[in-house]
Amino acid sequence: MKVNPQYNSKEKLLALYNKPLLELIYEAATIHREYHNPREVQMSSLISIKTGGCSEDCGYCPQSARYDTSVDNEPLMQIDDVIIAAKKAKDAGATRFCMGAAWRRPSNKNIDRVIKMIDVVHNLGMESCVTLGMLSEDQANRLSKSGLNYY
């Protein structure tokens, strides 16, 4: 991970933390405009590649154990179905394809399958992102080396 040399010490980070909100917003917008057209919005598509069955109680997640959603547990999607969904998303204008899985912690076998899905997304010329629950350090490193754009 690149660290901005301007904030490479605790003192500098504390100074950043204590800046007034509107000054931070201005600085962020200025930096953003250096690298991105402010008149463009990135289109992303999100699918659930593994639905139901997570035992966690995350308030933000609609598949959390805290909610009664009547969603059936489904296994991890097949790669052919991910290809179809990613192509459909790209045809609809998405440039980022996000995949979410409802589980507490993926197995290494499932990480292997997700890495193949990431390859599919990249082969279509799209950015990839995933949310997979808690990862081991090895799993996080493997996803990073796969070229995953966002977690």
N, C-alpha and C positions, 0 to 999 in steps of 0.2 A: 504494500500500500504506500502510495506517495504521501508524504507529509509536507505540507506547505512550510518552507523554511521560516516564514514569517511567524509561525506558531509552533516552533520546535522546543519550547521550554514551558514549564508549568506557569511561570510568571506571565509569559505572552498569552498562553491559553486563558489564564484568569482575566487578563485585560480584555480579551475577546469576549469572554463570558459576560463581563460587566458592561459591555458597550450598550448604549441605548438601542432599543428594538428597531426604530426607524432607520438608524444609521446602519445596522446590520442588513436590513432589507435593501437599502440603497446599494451597499457594497455587493451583496449577493446578486442583485439585478445587473449591476455594472459588469461583474465577472461573467455572468450568464450571457450577456449580450456580446461579449468578446468571442464566445464560442458557438452561440446559437442565434438563429434568426428569431427575434422576439415576436414575430407575427406568425410563427409556425407552432402547431401543437402536435405532439407525437401521438399517433393512434396506437393503442395497445389492445391486445385481446387476452382474456384470461379464461382458462378452462380448469376444471377439476379433473386431474388425471388419476386420482384415487379418492373416491367419495365414501364418507361414513367410516365409523369404527374407531375414531380417535377418543381416547379416554381423558384427554386434557380438558381443563375448564377455563379456556381463554375467552374472555368476555367479548372480544372483537370478532371472533370467528363464528359464522353461522352454523358450522358443523361441530361446535363445542359440545361437550358432554352436558353443559348447563341448559341447553335448549332441546326441546322435544320437536324435532323437525320431521319425523317419520321418514327419514331418508334411509334407504337400504344401504347396507355395506356392500361396496363393490371393490373388486380387485384393481390393481394398477392397470391402466389402459394399455392396450396393445399398440405397438409402434405404428402399425398401419392406420389405426384410428387417429393417432396423433398427427400423422402426415396429412390425413384428410382435413382435420381441424385446422392445422397450421396453414395449409394451402387456402382454405376457405377464408381464414383471417387475413391472409396477405391479399387475396383478391378483393376483400372488403376495405383494404387500405391500411391495415395494421402494419407497423414496422417493428413492433416488439410483441413477442408471444410469451405469455406468462403461464406457468403450470403450477397448480397448487395440489398438494396431497394431504389428506386428512389422516395423519398418524402421529404418534408421539415422537417416534424416532425411526427413521428408515433403516432397513437392513442393508448390508453391503451389496447384496444381490439386487435390491431395488435401486440403489445408487447407480449400479452398472446400467440398469435399464433406463434410468433418467438421463444418464450421460448420452446414451444413444438417441434419446429424444432431443436433447440439446443439439446434437450433431444434425439432426433432421432440420431443426429450426434454422441453424446457421447455413445449411446447404440451400435453404430457400432465400437466403440473404436478409434474414431478420435477426434482431437482437433477441436474446433469451433471458428469461428470469424464472426463478422457481421459489416456492415456499414449501418446505418439506418437514418442518418441525425441527427438533433438536438434532444436531449433527455432531459426530466425533471430529476431532481435529483432522484425522486422515480423510474422512468424507469431505470435509470442507476444502481441504487441499486438492482432492481429486476433482471436485466440482470446479474449483478455480482453474486448474490445469486444463479442464475440458473446454475452457473458453466462455464459461457462463458469464453473462454480462451483469446480472443483478440477482441478489438473494434477498 
